[in-house]
Amino acid sequence: MSAITRKEVEHVANLARLQLTEDEALQYTKDLNAILEFAAKLNELDTSNIEPTSHATDVKNVMREDVNRPSLPREEVLKNAPDHEDGQFKVPAVFE
């Protein structure tokens, strides 16, 4: 991995509309390069026998089964609506 230059840090700060002081630019350059060096160490590991995973732990659906069951009658539901038409809720137009 190539090192991040101070010019690149200043460019990204400009894109993010951040004003960095001289000290901050130097510190972020140093910090980001330290992160890249750590990430490069991970490339040294032999992962050929490691099965790829999408999650670190087993993910299970905790939702209940989707089961059909009776709902309220349409007329009863529409009684509570401020406005309805042709068996549907009527709402103000969003687009003109």
TIRO-2110 file (N, C-alpha, C; in Angstrom, 1 decimal):
// TIRO-2110
0.8, -1.2, 0.0, N, 1, A
0.0, 0.0, 0.0, CA, 1, A
0.9, 1.2, 0.0, C, 1, A
0.4, 2.2, -0.7, N, 2, A
1.2, 3.4, -0.8, CA, 2, A
0.8, 4.3, 0.4, C, 2, A
1.7, 5.2, 0.8, N, 3, A
1.5, 6.1, 1.9, CA, 3, A
0.6, 7.2, 1.5, C, 3, A
-0.2, 7.7, 2.4, N, 4, A
-1.0, 8.9, 2.2, CA, 4, A
-0.1, 10.2, 2.4, C, 4, A
-0.2, 11.1, 1.4, N, 5, A
0.6, 12.3, 1.6, CA, 5, A
-0.2, 13.4, 2.2, C, 5, A
0.5, 14.4, 2.7, N, 6, A
-0.2, 15.5, 3.3, CA, 6, A
-1.1, 16.2, 2.3, C, 6, A
-0.7, 16.3, 1.1, N, 7, A
-1.5, 16.9, 0.0, CA, 7, A
-2.8, 16.2, -0.2, C, 7, A
-2.8, 14.8, -0.1, N, 8, A
-4.0, 14.0, -0.2, CA, 8, A
-4.9, 14.3, 1.0, C, 8, A
-4.4, 14.4, 2.2, N, 9, A
-5.2, 14.7, 3.4, CA, 9, A
-5.8, 16.1, 3.2, C, 9, A
-5.1, 17.1, 2.8, N, 10, A
-5.6, 18.4, 2.6, CA, 10, A
-6.7, 18.4, 1.5, C, 10, A
-6.5, 17.6, 0.4, N, 11, A
-7.5, 17.5, -0.6, CA, 11, A
-8.8, 16.9, -0.1, C, 11, A
-8.7, 15.8, 0.7, N, 12, A
-9.9, 15.2, 1.2, CA, 12, A
-10.6, 16.2, 2.2, C, 12, A
-9.8, 16.9, 3.0, N, 13, A
-10.4, 17.9, 3.9, CA, 13, A
-11.1, 18.9, 3.2, C, 13, A
-10.6, 19.4, 2.1, N, 14, A
-11.2, 20.4, 1.2, CA, 14, A
-12.5, 19.9, 0.7, C, 14, A
-12.6, 18.6, 0.2, N, 15, A
-13.8, 18.0, -0.3, CA, 15, A
-14.9, 17.9, 0.8, C, 15, A
-14.4, 17.7, 2.0, N, 16, A
-15.3, 17.6, 3.2, CA, 16, A
-15.6, 18.9, 3.8, C, 16, A
-15.1, 20.0, 3.2, N, 17, A
-15.3, 21.4, 3.7, CA, 17, A
-14.8, 21.5, 5.1, C, 17, A
-13.6, 20.9, 5.4, N, 18, A
-13.0, 21.0, 6.7, CA, 18, A
-11.8, 21.9, 6.5, C, 18, A
-11.6, 22.8, 7.5, N, 19, A
-10.4, 23.6, 7.5, CA, 19, A
-9.5, 23.0, 8.6, C, 19, A
-8.3, 22.5, 8.1, N, 20, A
-7.4, 21.9, 9.0, CA, 20, A
-6.2, 22.9, 9.3, C, 20, A
-5.8, 22.8, 10.5, N, 21, A
-4.6, 23.6, 10.9, CA, 21, A
-3.4, 22.8, 10.4, C, 21, A
-2.2, 23.4, 10.4, N, 22, A
-1.0, 22.7, 10.0, CA, 22, A
-0.8, 21.5, 10.9, C, 22, A
-1.0, 21.6, 12.2, N, 23, A
-0.8, 20.5, 13.1, CA, 23, A
-1.8, 19.4, 12.8, C, 23, A
-3.0, 19.7, 12.6, N, 24, A
-4.0, 18.7, 12.3, CA, 24, A
-3.7, 18.0, 11.0, C, 24, A
-3.3, 18.7, 10.0, N, 25, A
-2.9, 18.0, 8.7, CA, 25, A
-1.8, 17.0, 8.9, C, 25, A
-0.8, 17.4, 9.7, N, 26, A
0.3, 16.5, 9.9, CA, 26, A
-0.1, 15.3, 10.8, C, 26, A
-0.9, 15.6, 11.8, N, 27, A
-1.4, 14.5, 12.6, CA, 27, A
-2.3, 13.5, 11.9, C, 27, A
-3.2, 14.0, 11.0, N, 28, A
-4.1, 13.1, 10.2, CA, 28, A
-3.3, 12.3, 9.2, C, 28, A
-2.3, 12.9, 8.6, N, 29, A
-1.4, 12.2, 7.7, CA, 29, A
-0.7, 11.1, 8.4, C, 29, A
-0.2, 11.3, 9.6, N, 30, A
0.5, 10.3, 10.4, CA, 30, A
-0.5, 9.2, 10.8, C, 30, A
-1.7, 9.6, 11.3, N, 31, A
-2.7, 8.6, 11.8, CA, 31, A
-3.2, 7.7, 10.7, C, 31, A
-3.4, 8.3, 9.5, N, 32, A
-4.0, 7.5, 8.4, CA, 32, A
-2.9, 6.6, 7.9, C, 32, A
-1.7, 7.0, 7.9, N, 33, A
-0.6, 6.1, 7.5, CA, 33, A
-0.4, 4.9, 8.5, C, 33, A
-0.6, 5.2, 9.7, N, 34, A
-0.5, 4.2, 10.7, CA, 34, A
-1.6, 3.1, 10.5, C, 34, A
-2.8, 3.6, 10.2, N, 35, A
-3.9, 2.7, 9.9, CA, 35, A
-3.6, 1.8, 8.7, C, 35, A
-3.1, 2.4, 7.6, N, 36, A
-2.7, 1.7, 6.4, CA, 36, A
-1.6, 0.6, 6.7, C, 36, A
-0.7, 1.0, 7.6, N, 37, A
0.4, 0.0, 7.9, CA, 37, A
-0.2, -1.2, 8.7, C, 37, A
-1.2, -0.9, 9.6, N, 38, A
-1.8, -2.0, 10.3, CA, 38, A
-2.6, -2.9, 9.4, C, 38, A
-3.3, -2.2, 8.4, N, 39, A
-4.1, -3.0, 7.5, CA, 39, A
-3.2, -3.9, 6.6, C, 39, A
-2.0, -3.4, 6.3, N, 40, A
-1.1, -4.1, 5.4, CA, 40, A
-0.6, -5.3, 6.2, C, 40, A
-0.5, -5.3, 7.5, N, 41, A
-0.1, -6.5, 8.3, CA, 41, A
-1.1, -7.6, 8.1, C, 41, A
-2.3, -7.3, 7.9, N, 42, A
-3.4, -8.3, 7.7, CA, 42, A
-3.1, -9.1, 6.5, C, 42, A
-2.5, -8.5, 5.5, N, 43, A
-2.2, -9.2, 4.2, CA, 43, A
-1.1, -10.3, 4.4, C, 43, A
-0.4, -10.2, 5.5, N, 44, A
0.6, -11.2, 5.8, CA, 44, A
0.1, -12.5, 6.3, C, 44, A
-1.2, -12.5, 6.7, N, 45, A
-1.8, -13.7, 7.3, CA, 45, A
-2.2, -14.7, 6.2, C, 45, A
-2.0, -16.0, 6.4, N, 46, A
-2.4, -17.0, 5.5, CA, 46, A
-3.9, -17.3, 5.7, C, 46, A
-4.7, -16.9, 4.8, N, 47, A
-6.2, -17.1, 5.0, CA, 47, A
-6.7, -18.1, 4.0, C, 47, A
-5.8, -18.9, 3.4, N, 48, A
-6.2, -19.9, 2.3, CA, 48, A
-7.2, -21.0, 2.9, C, 48, A
-7.0, -21.3, 4.2, N, 49, A
-7.9, -22.4, 4.7, CA, 49, A
-9.0, -21.8, 5.6, C, 49, A
-9.3, -20.5, 5.4, N, 50, A
-10.4, -19.9, 6.2, CA, 50, A
-11.6, -19.7, 5.3, C, 50, A
-12.7, -20.2, 5.8, N, 51, A
-13.9, -20.1, 5.0, CA, 51, A
-14.4, -18.7, 5.0, C, 51, A
-14.8, -18.1, 3.9, N, 52, A
-15.3, -16.7, 3.9, CA, 52, A
-16.6, -16.6, 4.7, C, 52, A
-16.8, -15.5, 5.4, N, 53, A
-18.1, -15.3, 6.1, CA, 53, A
-18.6, -13.9, 5.8, C, 53, A
-19.9, -13.8, 5.9, N, 54, A
-20.5, -12.5, 5.8, CA, 54, A
-20.7, -11.8, 7.1, C, 54, A
-20.8, -12.6, 8.2, N, 55, A
-21.0, -12.1, 9.5, CA, 55, A
-20.0, -12.8, 10.5, C, 55, A
-19.6, -12.1, 11.5, N, 56, A
-18.7, -12.8, 12.5, CA, 56, A
-19.4, -13.8, 13.3, C, 56, A
-20.7, -13.6, 13.5, N, 57, A
-21.5, -14.6, 14.3, CA, 57, A
-22.7, -15.1, 13.4, C, 57, A
-23.3, -16.2, 13.8, N, 58, A
-24.4, -16.7, 13.1, CA, 58, A
-25.6, -15.7, 13.2, C, 58, A
-26.2, -15.5, 12.1, N, 59, A
-27.3, -14.5, 12.0, CA, 59, A
-28.6, -15.3, 11.8, C, 59, A
-29.5, -15.1, 12.6, N, 60, A
-30.8, -15.8, 12.5, CA, 60, A
-31.9, -14.8, 12.5, C, 60, A
-32.9, -15.1, 11.8, N, 61, A
-34.1, -14.3, 11.7, CA, 61, A
-34.9, -14.4, 13.0, C, 61, A
-35.1, -13.3, 13.7, N, 62, A
-35.8, -13.4, 15.0, CA, 62, A
-37.3, -13.0, 14.8, C, 62, A
-37.7, -12.8, 13.6, N, 63, A
-39.1, -12.5, 13.4, CA, 63, A
-40.0, -13.7, 13.4, C, 63, A
-41.2, -13.4, 13.7, N, 64, A
-42.2, -14.6, 13.7, CA, 64, A
-42.5, -15.0, 12.3, C, 64, A
-43.1, -16.1, 12.2, N, 65, A
-43.5, -16.6, 10.9, CA, 65, A
-44.7, -15.7, 10.4, C, 65, A
-44.7, -15.5, 9.1, N, 66, A
-45.7, -14.7, 8.5, CA, 66, A
-46.9, -15.6, 8.2, C, 66, A
-47.9, -15.3, 9.0, N, 67, A
-49.1, -16.2, 9.0, CA, 67, A
-50.3, -15.3, 8.6, C, 67, A
-51.1, -15.8, 7.7, N, 68, A
-52.4, -15.1, 7.4, CA, 68, A
-53.3, -15.2, 8.5, C, 68, A
-54.0, -14.1, 8.8, N, 69, A
-55.0, -14.1, 9.9, CA, 69, A
-56.0, -13.1, 9.5, C, 69, A
-57.2, -13.2, 10.1, N, 70, A
-58.3, -12.2, 9.7, CA, 70, A
-57.9, -10.8, 10.1, C, 70, A
-58.3, -9.9, 9.3, N, 71, A
-58.1, -8.5, 9.6, CA, 71, A
-59.4, -7.8, 9.9, C, 71, A
-59.4, -6.6, 10.2, N, 72, A
-60.6, -5.8, 10.5, CA, 72, A
-61.4, -5.6, 9.2, C, 72, A
-62.7, -5.5, 9.3, N, 73, A
-63.5, -5.3, 8.1, CA, 73, A
-63.2, -3.8, 7.6, C, 73, A
-63.2, -3.7, 6.3, N, 74, A
-62.8, -2.4, 5.6, CA, 74, A
-63.8, -1.3, 6.1, C, 74, A
-65.0, -1.5, 6.3, N, 75, A
-66.0, -0.5, 6.7, CA, 75, A
-65.6, 0.0, 8.1, C, 75, A
-65.2, -0.9, 9.0, N, 76, A
-64.9, -0.5, 10.3, CA, 76, A
-63.6, 0.3, 10.4, C, 76, A
-62.6, 0.0, 9.5, N, 77, A
-61.4, 0.7, 9.5, CA, 77, A
-61.6, 2.1, 8.9, C, 77, A
-62.4, 2.2, 7.8, N, 78, A
-62.7, 3.5, 7.2, CA, 78, A
-63.5, 4.4, 8.0, C, 78, A
-64.2, 3.9, 9.1, N, 79, A
-65.0, 4.8, 10.0, CA, 79, A
-64.0, 5.8, 10.7, C, 79, A
-62.8, 5.4, 10.9, N, 80, A
-61.9, 6.2, 11.7, CA, 80, A
-61.1, 7.1, 10.8, C, 80, A
-61.2, 7.0, 9.5, N, 81, A
-60.4, 7.8, 8.5, CA, 81, A
-61.1, 9.2, 8.4, C, 81, A
-60.2, 10.2, 8.3, N, 82, A
-60.8, 11.6, 8.2, CA, 82, A
-61.5, 11.7, 6.8, C, 82, A
-61.0, 11.0, 5.8, N, 83, A
-61.6, 11.1, 4.5, CA, 83, A
-61.4, 9.8, 3.8, C, 83, A
-62.4, 9.3, 3.0, N, 84, A
-62.2, 8.1, 2.2, CA, 84, A
-63.1, 8.1, 1.0, C, 84, A
-62.7, 7.3, 0.0, N, 85, A
-63.4, 7.3, -1.3, CA, 85, A
-63.2, 6.0, -1.9, C, 85, A
-64.3, 5.4, -2.4, N, 86, A
-64.2, 4.1, -3.1, CA, 86, A
-63.5, 3.0, -2.3, C, 86, A
-63.7, 3.0, -1.0, N, 87, A
-63.2, 2.0, -0.2, CA, 87, A
-61.7, 2.1, 0.1, C, 87, A
-61.2, 3.3, -0.1, N, 88, A
-59.7, 3.6, 0.2, CA, 88, A
-59.6, 4.9, 1.0, C, 88, A
-58.5, 5.0, 1.7, N, 89, A
-58.2, 6.2, 2.4, CA, 89, A
-57.9, 7.3, 1.4, C, 89, A
-58.4, 8.5, 1.6, N, 90, A
-58.2, 9.6, 0.7, CA, 90, A
-57.3, 10.6, 1.5, C, 90, A
-56.1, 10.9, 0.8, N, 91, A
-55.2, 11.8, 1.4, CA, 91, A
-54.9, 13.0, 0.5, C, 91, A
-54.4, 14.1, 1.0, N, 92, A
-54.1, 15.2, 0.1, CA, 92, A
-53.0, 14.8, -0.9, C, 92, A
-53.1, 15.4, -2.1, N, 93, A
-52.1, 15.1, -3.2, CA, 93, A
-50.7, 15.5, -2.8, C, 93, A
-49.7, 14.7, -3.1, N, 94, A
-48.4, 15.0, -2.9, CA, 94, A
-47.8, 15.8, -4.0, C, 94, A
-48.1, 15.4, -5.2, N, 95, A
-47.7, 16.1, -6.4, CA, 95, A
-48.8, 16.8, -7.1, C, 95, A
-48.6, 17.9, -7.7, N, 96, A
-49.6, 18.6, -8.4, CA, 96, A
-49.5, 18.4, -9.9, C, 96, A
END
